[in-house]
């Protein structure tokens, strides 16, 4: 994956999100900027991370919201309408511990069978890091502040609230692992 895929991802995400969900588009752009910042630790997968970061919330687009579960809807859209790279579709479908939310929604088996988790821990963690350290408006934040913001927006007893409380320890661990790898990089 390279610059062409990143450009394609930006065009697709912008077309689906910018006019209908401008705040979600701003978040996606911020997540992509974070991906550019951390991409040096991924070598040949840098472009894949940037594309996944750009597209991770594509499933929120109103015309794509079939199940109402954006990771699954986004992964299906990328696979079915664009014939996207399998790893890209799997990253989008599983971003930020989506299996835990899928379980809350009764969609775990569906997600797991269609889009198995990638066995690439640093790549998966890097996407979590980028998503969970970016505000809804595309700015920087900490993972702790982001989890608190999500809880405040959706409420403790909502599906998303239950999911994010369950996922928080995993999110914090993933962000910590990426921060450790980044800190070990030569400046």
Buried (B, 14 or more C-beta within 10 A) or exposed (E): BEEEBBEBBBEBBBEBBBEEBEEBBBBBBBBBBBBBBBBEBBEEBBBBBBBBBBBBBBBBBEEBBEBEBBBBBBBBBBBEEBEBBEBBBBBBBBBBBBBBBBBBBEBBEBBBEBBEBBEBEBBBBBBBBBBBBBBBEBEEBEBBEBBBBBBEEBEEEBBBBBBBBBBBEBBBEBBEBBBEBBEEEEE
